[in-house]
Amino acid sequence: MIHKNKSWNEKEKDRITIRNNWYVKDIRKLLNEIDTDPKKEKRTQRHICKLCFYKTVISMQAFTDTQCGKCDKKMTFSNSDVNLLCDDCAEDSNSCSHCGGEMN
């Protein structure tokens, strides 16, 4: 296999550095939101852990049917970013409805 790198110059270096600085800024913002939890009430009402609530997600815009990973209840979402657990199972087990992990 041969991988051909794109050409590189000082302008490309500057572009990459700007992009990397955006990534660092986004990571710092995410860590700050996780640490301070400014939307805790909304997050806990939806039974979602800090990471699942504050992280950026890219999903496909399409109604998606799935089932709860615990009770098999049918669930429908407006995009492909679906939850693992229904709200009832998440609340009963004190788990994140999205990933199934602990709420803390």
Beta strands, then each sheet from edge to edge (+ up, - down):
strand 1: 64-67
strand 2: 74-77
sheet 1: 1+ 2-
end
